[in-house]
Amino acid sequence: MSLLDECLSVADSLHDELARGWNTWDTRSVLSHVLLPEGLCVRLGFAAPDRLSWLSGDVFPCRRYAGRTPGTLLTSMDKQLPAGDSISVLPGLHAYDGSYTQLEVNLRGARFEVQTTTRGDDWCALVRPLQDEPWTRVLTIEAEVLWNRPGRIDPKDDRQLMASLEDRDVPIYVTGPPHVDPNLPARSPYMAVRLDQPIVISANKRVEVQDAEVMISEARKQHLSTFDVSGELHTAHEAMQSCLAWNVIYEPRFDRVICTVARDWNCIRGGYAVFCWDGFLMSWMIGRDAPKLAYANLLEMFREMVNDSFVPNIVQGTGRSSRDRSQPPVGGLCLLALYRDHPNERALRAAWGPMLAWNRWWHDKRRNKRGTLSPGSEPFKPLIGDPAEFVQPASAAGAALESGLDNSPVYDGATFDPITNHMPIEDVGLTSLYVVDCESLSQIAMTIGHDKEAAELQARAESYRESLRGLWYDEQGIFMNRSLDRQNWPDATTLTSFYPLLAGAATEEQIDRIVQEQMLNPDRFHSQWMVPASPRSEKSFTEQLYLRGRIWPPFNFLVYLAFKRCGRDKVCNLIADKSLEMLIDNWRKENVVAENYSALDGKGGREDHSHPLHGWGGLLAMTGLIDKGYAQMPLESLDLRKHVMG
């Protein structure tokens, strides 16, 4: 039996359960609702013809500048226009199972709300204009069968389409006054209605407005009740769960349901993009509300494992895989957390073999002469011709991507050793997380009766923990990366310097110094918006570009866990409160759960290099949920005296 056979067998059985019914399965549009397994798609489109605004086809959560319409900028003495200049799709609530969804569309000030609900094979959408206007507004309803599955769509009249599928027929209805305009941007059988009143679109049975309002109201109320378990943190829970649910798609190549980091990123990468540590962390969050989906998502991380040995940084629909590198080893921690919250021994055993192989790969391929880990990047012959296959492998840039720190200043000027295929540094972040991976997998091994492997893993954890202690820089009062020749310490610091606390490598005295001299120091990491990836005193902070000074949900989360595990509750409260404030403020004001945030004003998702609805953005909520006792800490508190004295 192959290493992956059981893993993928369990994953496929979960997908068989999950890939059913109506949901926003199609990654190409949040305005598409699809019935599985048939692939029947009902796609909504919006037109504000007077403002030359048309929204149809591929639609993602976004806010973009639309520019002036032709004829409004004729001279330098221009006038202020009454219409807005942005087109927005603002995501709202979304149940994982599609039982309720809500979003807002804004076409230069023409605003609409879309709410949907589903019960079994029945589906309906309620679309409302959010302002009264004399101008023509149009809703289009297109139907098609996706992924080349059998079926056809026939117009019956101006308020009904009929979908003839392989095993059944599904009628699609719309209320409201028909609108005739052959120039509407529709490319498949469609209906069009004036959008000057609430409109209902329904499938399988006709639903009128009054009945739809009752159904939608009940579905919304039921969905909101799921956040009651989080008490005063219900809004943070809502933001986290909604973001993840909007990023759940059906991926037809492997007939699977997965949560990806961002829908539009899937499209530019050939239909899907699976990122390594992103996927594991998202599975942990999903487990709070949808354990089956969480396990399915976690097991999928191994489907395209490279040579049955490591999980690549990225795999995508084009066939590209980062065969040169992995990403930070958080899989064991995430699996342990998921299992402790929602035990599933079959899934745990299915993940065990690939998890252990990946753990051993780090030891075999990334261990350096100092007994710590170095980020690396293996050479390989390009397989599909993607430009990344030519410029990233066997390079310092590729190795930096393995660390999860991408353009961090800690790697400025980094070199690459083609003999070892390593960046010649001791990496404090990778080494710390590897210790935690060994500990987590050791506990899993004991749970499923693999005592020999448990001892192997625990011995590795102790060995790397001891080596990690050599990265303490006493002059600065912090752990840091260090060149393998140990001739100098780097100039830059990043949040991975706090990870040794999670690995149990720090003494009480060292932790006290880190708290006072780093985390609570306003010249370093403490501020209104925190925790920045670069300290405020370093020159890279002012750039606020990606890993150079911005705030990142996974780093906040892991740093929170580090202080939590070593019992520094006041620091944990600080990180959790700051994380929650930033998440909730952006969600309420902008419908944003961002990839990263500005450390200057706390805003995210509206700038370059910060996606507005990124899967791991909800990790800011997880800090608060653990801090307030609504979620578990997966690893026990550290007995620091035990670790220090061996």
C-alpha positions, 0 to 999 in steps of 0.5 A: 500500500502506498504511503498516501492510499489510506490518506486519500481514501479517507479524504475521498469518502469525506468529499463524497459527503461534502460535495452535495447540494447548492453552494458557491462551489464555483471558484470563478464567481461569488455570484454563482450558485451551483448544484452538486453533483450535477454541476448546474450553475445559476449565475447572477449579474448586475447592470447599471447601464447609465453608469456603464457598470456591468458585473457578470462573469468572474466576480470576486470579493473586491473594491476597485476604482472604476474610473470616469465614464466616457464623456465626463473628463473633457477639459481641465475644468472638470466637475465633481460627479454625483456617481461614485467611482468604485465597484465593490463586492462586499462579502457578508455571512456565509454558512459552510453548507450554503444554507445562508449567504449574504453579500452586497454589490455596489456599482458606482453607488447603485447598491444591492443586497443578495441573500440566498438559502437552500433546503435540500434540492430547493434554492432561492435568492432574494435580491434587493436594491438598497436605494430608490433611483429613477435609473434603470437597474437590471438583474440577469440570471444565467444558467449553465452546466459546469465542468463539461457535465451532461445537461442543457438549458432551455428558455421556457419564457421570460421568467423560467429556464429549464435545466435538463440534467442527466437524471432530472429536470430542474426549473429555474424561476424569477419574479419581477418585470422582465427587461429586454435588452439584447446587449446585456453581457450574458453568454448563455441562456438567461432571464433579465428583470428590472431591479427596482423592487425585491426580486426572487430567483428560485430553483426546483420550485417557484418562490414568491417574494413574501415566502422568500423573505420568511425563508431567508429570515429563518436561515439567517437567524439559524446561522447567526445562532451558531456564533452564540457559542463564542459569547462576546466574541461572536463578531470575531467568530462570524468574520473568521467563519464567513471568510473561510466559507467564501473560500470553500470551493468544489475542485473538479479535477480531484472531485473534492471540496477544499478551502483555498486562500482566495478564489481569484488566486485559484483562477490565475493558477489554473483553477486551484492553488493549495498553499502548505501552511495556509491549508493546515492553519485553515483546517484548524479554524474550520474545525470549530464549525465543520469538522468533516470539512476540516479533516477533508481539507487537512488530508488534501494537503498530502494529495500532491505530496512530492515523492511521498516525502514533503508537502510542497509550498504550493501546488496549482491547477496548471500542474506547477508544484514547488518541488524544490521546497516546503513551508513551515511545519505546522501540520502536526500542531494543526492535526493535534488541535483538530483531533483534540477538539473533534476526535476522528481516529480514522482520519488521524491514522490516515494522516499519520504516515504522510505526517511522519514522512514529512517530519523525517524529511526536514531532519534529512534535508534541512538539518545543518551542521549546527543541529538546527534547520536551514531553509532550503530549495532543491534543484529540479528540471522544469516540468511545465514551463512556469517561469517560477520553475526557472527562477526559484529552485536552488536559490536564496529566493526559493529558500526564503519562500520555504520559511514563510517569510518571503521578502523579510529583511532577515534574509536581505543579502542572503546567500545560497549554498549549492552543495547543501541546497541551504541558505547558510543560516540557522533559522530560529523560526523553522527550528522552533516550529520543527520542535513543536511538530515533533512534540505534536506528532509524538503525542499523536503517535502515542494516541494511536499506539506507535510507541517506537515512533513517539520516542523517536520524535521526542528525542528529535524534539529534545535535540533540536530544542537544545541546539535552538538555545544557541540562537539566544543573542544576549546583547539584544535580549532575543533569539535570532537567526545566525549565519552558520559560521557564527561570525556575526548576528543579523541586523534585522529581527522578525516575529519568528524570534518569539517562536522558541518560547513555543518550543520550550527553549527559553529560560524564565529570565530570557522570557522576562527580557523578551517581554520587557525589551521586545514585546512591551517596548514601544520602540520595538513591537508595542503600539496601537496596531500590533504585532508588526513583522518588523520592529518599529525601530528597524528601517524596513518597518517604514516600507510596510510592504508584505513581510516588511513591517506589516501585521500578519495573522499567522504570526500573531497567532503563533506568537500568541501561542508561544506566550500562552504556552509559557504562561505569560497571560498579560502578554497574551491578553494584549496580543489577543485584544489587539488582534480582535480590534483589528479584525473586527474593525476591518470586518465591520467597516470594510467587510475585510478579513485581510491577508495582512494589515498596516502597522500604521493604521490597522487597515488591510486588504485594500492595498497591493499585496494584501488580499481582502478575504484571505483564508488565514485572516481569521487567525486573529479571531483564534487568538481571542477565542483561545484567550477568552476560553472559547477554544482549546490550547492544543499543547500543554503549558511548559514546565520550563525547569524541566526543559532547561534542566533536561 
